[in-house]
Amino acid sequence: MRSRGGATANALSVLRLTLAIPFAVLMASENPAAAPLAGLVLVVAVVTDLLDGPIARRSGTAGTRGQVLDHVSDVVFVAGGLAGVASRGAIPWLLPILVCLAFAQYVADSYWLRPARARGRGGLWESRLGRWNGILYFVPLAVDVLIRMDAGLPAGLLRPIAWALVATTALSMVLRLARLRGPHGTARRTPFAGTPDRSGR
């Protein structure tokens, strides 16, 4: 039962990962028919993200490998979708670039740059602001889909949201660097700094 639950949780993360490229293509498309399809893929991705963690916890298979797979799936899906939106000129390219850089920083901090005494505790190095950014990265994706579907949202809403996330992502990276360079360099064991701790895996 434990292995089955873990396999199911990982399969949901892999599904989200495999949806990343089709989602990016749909978000980049100028075809009006692409918007509702992108919305459907986005809903599926969010549902899998909400389910994989509880399944892993319930089956007792939560662990670092599952966390990493979950968060890699998140960042690839989100960054790909944002890159698709940026390719249409709807948001600045800086946002998907910073999402990728924040993830790279998280990996480097957790496995190479983190002080040895903190690194020895295991787990992944959390950033609270980064966790909230991870939730909010889905907002411009949903807003873009709704605007393209003529759901009543003003087209001018998307770009300010994107620039706000550029600012909070950059701030998160600066704060993470400052904490790394601090006198203690300690941290709690928790998942990816760029996405929220929804999985508990």
C-alpha positions in Angstrom: 0.0 0.0 0.0 2.9 2.4 0.8 4.6 1.8 -2.5 1.3 2.1 -4.4 0.5 5.4 -2.7 4.0 6.7 -3.5 3.8 5.6 -7.1 0.4 7.3 -7.4 1.7 10.6 -6.0 4.8 10.5 -8.3 2.6 9.6 -11.3 0.6 12.8 -10.6 3.7 14.9 -10.5 5.0 13.2 -13.7 1.6 13.9 -15.4 2.0 17.6 -14.5 5.5 17.5 -15.9 4.3 16.0 -19.2 1.6 18.6 -19.5 4.2 21.4 -19.4 5.1 21.5 -23.1 1.6 21.3 -24.4 0.6 24.0 -21.9 3.4 26.3 -23.0 2.4 25.8 -26.6 -1.2 26.6 -25.9 -0.3 29.7 -23.9 1.9 30.9 -26.7 -0.8 30.4 -29.4 -2.7 33.3 -30.8 -5.5 31.0 -31.8 -8.6 31.9 -29.7 -9.4 28.2 -29.4 -6.2 27.6 -27.5 -7.4 29.5 -24.5 -10.1 27.1 -23.2 -7.7 24.2 -23.8 -5.0 25.9 -21.9 -7.5 26.5 -19.1 -8.4 22.8 -19.0 -4.7 21.8 -18.8 -4.2 24.4 -16.0 -7.0 23.0 -14.0 -5.6 19.5 -14.4 -2.2 20.6 -13.3 -3.6 22.4 -10.2 -5.6 19.4 -9.2 -2.6 17.0 -9.5 -0.6 19.5 -7.5 -3.2 19.5 -4.7 -3.5 15.7 -4.7 0.0 14.3 -4.9 1.1 15.6 -1.5 -1.9 14.3 0.6 -1.6 10.9 -1.2 2.1 10.6 -0.4 1.4 11.6 3.3 -1.5 9.2 3.6 0.5 6.3 2.2 3.6 7.1 4.4 5.8 7.6 1.4 6.5 11.3 1.8 10.2 12.1 1.3 12.8 14.3 -0.3 12.7 12.6 -3.7 8.9 13.1 -3.9 9.4 16.7 -2.9 12.0 17.4 -5.6 9.8 15.7 -8.3 6.8 17.7 -7.2 8.7 21.0 -7.3 10.5 20.3 -10.5 7.1 19.6 -12.1 5.8 22.8 -10.7 8.6 25.1 -11.9 8.7 23.5 -15.4 5.0 23.8 -15.8 4.8 27.4 -14.5 7.9 28.7 -16.2 6.8 27.1 -19.5 3.4 28.6 -19.3 4.8 32.1 -18.4 7.3 31.8 -21.2 4.3 31.1 -23.6 2.5 34.2 -22.3 5.7 36.3 -22.6 6.2 35.1 -26.2 3.0 36.9 -27.1 4.2 40.1 -25.4 1.6 39.9 -22.7 4.0 39.9 -19.8 7.8 40.6 -19.6 10.2 37.8 -20.3 11.9 38.7 -17.0 9.3 36.8 -15.0 9.8 33.3 -16.4 13.5 33.9 -16.4 13.5 34.9 -12.7 11.3 31.8 -11.9 14.0 29.6 -13.4 16.8 31.5 -11.7 15.0 31.3 -8.3 14.8 27.5 -8.7 18.4 27.3 -9.7 19.3 29.3 -6.6 17.2 27.0 -4.4 19.0 23.9 -5.7 22.4 25.5 -5.3 21.6 26.7 -1.7 20.1 23.4 -0.6 22.8 21.1 -1.9 26.1 23.1 -2.4 26.1 26.6 -0.8 24.2 25.9 2.4 26.5 25.9 5.5 27.7 22.3 6.2 26.0 22.1 9.6 22.6 23.1 8.2 23.1 21.0 5.1 23.7 17.9 7.3 20.2 18.1 8.7 18.8 17.0 5.3 15.7 18.3 3.6 15.3 21.3 1.4 15.8 24.9 2.3 12.7 27.0 2.6 12.0 30.6 1.8 8.6 31.8 3.1 8.3 34.5 0.5 9.3 32.0 -2.2 6.5 29.7 -1.1 4.0 32.5 -1.5 5.5 33.4 -4.9 5.0 29.7 -5.9 1.3 30.0 -5.3 1.0 33.4 -7.0 2.8 32.2 -10.2 -0.4 30.5 -11.2 -2.3 33.8 -11.0 -1.0 35.4 -14.2 -1.6 32.1 -16.0 -5.2 32.0 -14.9 -5.7 35.7 -15.6 -4.3 35.4 -19.1 -6.6 32.4 -19.9 -9.6 34.3 -18.6 -8.8 37.5 -20.5 -8.3 35.5 -23.8 -11.7 33.8 -23.1 -13.4 37.1 -22.8 -14.4 36.4 -19.2 -14.7 40.0 -18.3 -11.3 40.7 -16.9 -9.5 43.9 -18.2 -6.5 43.2 -20.4 -4.5 45.7 -18.5 -4.7 43.6 -15.3 -2.1 41.1 -16.5 1.0 43.1 -16.8 0.9 44.8 -13.3 0.5 41.3 -11.8 3.5 40.1 -13.7 5.7 43.0 -12.7 4.6 42.6 -9.0 5.8 39.0 -9.2 9.0 40.1 -10.8 9.6 42.3 -7.8 8.7 39.7 -5.2 10.7 37.0 -6.9 13.8 39.3 -7.0 13.2 40.2 -3.3 13.0 36.5 -2.4 16.2 35.8 -4.1 18.0 38.7 -2.4 16.6 37.6 1.0 17.7 34.0 0.4 21.2 35.2 -0.5 21.3 37.4 2.6 20.3 34.5 4.8 22.9 32.3 3.2 25.6 34.9 4.0 24.3 35.5 7.6 26.1 34.5 10.7 24.3 31.2 11.3 23.0 30.1 7.9 20.5 27.7 9.5 17.1 26.7 8.1 14.2 24.5 8.6 13.8 21.2 6.7 11.1 22.0 4.1 10.4 21.9 0.4 11.4 24.2 -2.5 11.8 27.9 -1.9 10.0 28.7 -5.1 6.8 26.9 -4.5 4.5 26.5 -1.6 4.7 23.6 0.8 1.5 22.0 -0.4 2.9 18.6 -1.0 4.5 17.7 2.4 6.5 15.2 0.5 
